[in-house]
Amino acid sequence: MLVGRTPRYRRLLDDFPVFPIVDLWTDTGISGFADKKVYVVQTNPRVVQRCILMTTDPGDLVLDPTCGSGTTAHVAEQWGRRWITIDTSRVALALARARIMGARYPYYLLADSRDGQIKEAILARRVPSEKPTNNDIRQGFVYERVPHITLKSIANNAEIDVIWEKFQETLEPLRQQLNNALGAAYEEWEIPRDAEDAWSGEVRGIHANWWKQRIARQKEIDASIAAKSDYEFLYDKPYEDNKKARVAGPFSVESLSPHRLLGVDEHDELIENAAEQQLGYGDKQDFAAMILENLKTSGVQQAHKEDHIAFSSIRPWPGDFVCAEGTYVEGNTDSGPRKRAGIFIGPEFGTVSRPDLVSAVREAADADFDVLITCAFNYDAHASEFNKLGRVPVLKARMNADLHMADDLKNTGKGNLFVIFGEPDIGILDAEDDQIQVRVNGVDVFHPNTGEIRSDGADGIACWFIDTDYNEESFFVRHAYFLGANDPYKALKTTLKAEINQEAWETLHSDISRPFDKPSSGRIAVKVINHLGDEVMKVFRV
Ligand SMILES: C[S@@+](CC[C@H](N)C(=O)[O-])C[C@H]1O[C@@H](n2cnc3c(N)ncnc32)[C@H](O)[C@@H]1O
């Protein structure tokens, strides 16, 4: 820096070797070498990363209500933030789930750990702290840092004098020897950088040695200045422990809440129909009519193609719950017997509960229907256990979320809009030491050709999860098993390379669970997911 024409001090490029980030982020554009997108509107992770690092600390909670492929959750997971993400699309949630499950993350050194204390001490050139550590992520990571060198920090650095004194002990005798040998009187700053041709080998040796020590002194002083000056943390560059591999922590995926709304008056009496009206039954004639039209064109699909139910007619039916009568021919032939199905349509927004199904199937039995077909976006946990009343089977079809926008869809009959996912057939087995195991035997499927319900092996199941201590509110995946023909954890296996225990890995690919203790809550829940992403949950008392 100049004052007039007089140099006052020199500022080197590496006195402060970083630039602050400003509000134009030209470095976050997507390069041609970036990872391939899994979602067409996927956000560049660098942008999300910068936002998260600027606004949160490790351990904070990040909410992204438009999940898409889960970039926010993925980045939050990487940086030790907790996260919640929401989407209306099952496709988005399935992509996000797979992306997070298959990811491998770096392990960053925690400030509140012994390894972190040691690293911090090395960086600041002091003895490690002896404070007890708790591995609390909220204390942050150990970050790379860059010096911010000022005249003040150099002036206040007492270590420079110590280094100086230490080197004087070797530099001074060497200077004396050089002066004696040359008959000169060089001060330190007068010693030439290069040896002269006329000097003897011995003098050259003393000269070279002096310069070696002189450079070493400067390096040590520079390092001390850097270590003792102010510095800026690089919050996007924590130190990694390369010996540890990290995968995503446990998370749960939840669908629409199964809570029913009940209306009560001032005497706590239930107001009839209030619940149904709130949930969108009753007054939504247009919705039911639209659903019936789509049902007529697409029919109902089950796990196997041959078990498709195609309606020859669908007519309105004046019931309280059953709103239409559908006819189909058993065996899908011209000559087969004609069967009558009562049709119940769930609410446009909300979940179908077990009492709704019971009332609907009673009505269907009274009207002598052969089967009740219910169509809904979601069933609550207890509804999914209900399959039959007397001789009348209940086929629960899940409606595709695309039907929410059916007005904008072409009614082409293509795509599985109504899919029945049969009831999972699950056994609870006693294991040693008073533990239990769960086995999935398959899925019960209704065969419209014969009118029978038969268990259909485990082929239709893509994966199944157990909450070994179900609290009746949220399902926590405490065990996960994958039955798909291709190892669905392949992505994670590839990511982790050789660092997996083959034997433990094999147990993930099984229709029988590992043994576990009976829970104190007395309840476990089993969630079974098919290849289309439909899921059913069953709760068991154990
Ligand atoms: C632009 S994408 C988000 C992309 C995401 N940041 C990523 O990196 O993949 C917007 C998402 O919001 C979802 N969405 C639209 N309306 C919504 C709503 N009302 N509630 C929740 N999600 C919604 C869409 O399904 C879509 O997946």
The ligand as an ORCA input file, in Angstrom:
! r2SCAN-3c Opt
* xyz 0 1
  C     -39.620    -28.120     -9.498
  S     -40.040    -29.588     -8.687
  C     -38.869    -29.593     -7.379
  C     -37.548    -30.131     -7.827
  C     -36.597    -30.417     -6.699
  N     -36.049    -29.217     -6.113
  C     -35.481    -31.337     -7.208
  O     -34.313    -31.014     -7.102
  O     -35.816    -32.405     -7.754
  C     -41.544    -29.190     -7.877
  C     -42.205    -30.369     -7.181
  O     -43.280    -29.875     -6.410
  C     -44.328    -30.812     -6.417
  N     -45.556    -30.092     -6.088
  C     -46.331    -29.324     -6.871
  N     -47.377    -28.833     -6.174
  C     -47.255    -29.291     -4.917
  C     -48.013    -29.127     -3.713
  N     -49.113    -28.397     -3.692
  N     -47.569    -29.741     -2.601
  C     -46.445    -30.487     -2.616
  N     -45.697    -30.673     -3.712
  C     -46.085    -30.095     -4.854
  C     -44.286    -31.403     -7.811
  O     -44.840    -32.705     -7.807
  C     -42.769    -31.408     -8.119
  O     -42.221    -32.668     -7.831
*
